[in-house]
């Protein structure tokens, strides 16, 4: 809204300029996560709440790696500790029992984390992996998720190993399988 007063006009233009800078900054920072952090966000989006030891068990990663990812995400305001002494299956969708008493520190997405997790789709992941690996490795990731090994996209083996997706023998890792499950890359529509 532009008014006749020049002072107000300058303030409005300044505000719009700040808003545009903020959008550019946010879009660059949206990709400043490591692959384990992206997994944790997607896992909690799907699970509701969970604890680090379970995520480590599902991925085959070291507990320290998961804890480091969680700490970084808590610091950024993406995750928070879940309070209470018991948890119902409706809240923790991966639990088998109707109600579980907590013996671990459970985490959940904050509102900011939930909004961010909604943005992570196949196109977001394609751009994320392009920025992280420096190439468009998404075709190789999709081939690995569907066939279990690389056949035609062998030039991306090193990048996939660095992401923790490929073993030395060229097979997909447990972490990669878990990542595909929570991100939806294992479905035929990806």
HUWO-V496107 format. One record per backbone hydrogen bond with DSSP energy under -1.0 kcal/mol. CO is the residue of the C=O (numbers start at 1). NH is the residue of the N-H. If there is no record, write none. Layout:
# HUWO-V496107
co = {CO/CO}
nh = {NH/NH}
This chain:
# HUWO-V496107
co = {5/6/7/8/9/10/11/12/13/14/15/16/17/18/19/20/21/22/23/24/25/26/28/29/34/35/36/37/38/39/40/41/42/43/44/47/47/50/51/52/53/54/55/56/62/63/64/65/66/67/68/69/70/71/72/73/73/74/78/80/85/87/88/88/92/98/100/106/107/108/110/111/112/113/114/116/119/121/122/123/124/125/126/127/128/129/130/135/137/138/139/140/141/142/143/144/148/153/154/156/157/158/159/160/161/165/167/171/173/174/175/176/177/178/179/180/180/184/187}
nh = {9/10/11/12/13/14/15/16/17/18/19/20/21/22/23/24/25/26/27/28/29/30/31/32/38/39/40/41/42/43/44/45/46/47/48/49/93/107/55/56/57/58/59/60/66/67/68/69/70/71/72/73/74/75/76/78/79/77/110/108/102/100/91/92/95/89/87/82/50/80/114/115/116/117/118/119/121/125/126/127/128/129/130/131/132/133/134/137/141/142/143/144/145/146/147/148/172/156/157/160/161/162/163/165/164/173/170/167/177/178/179/180/181/182/183/184/186/187/190}
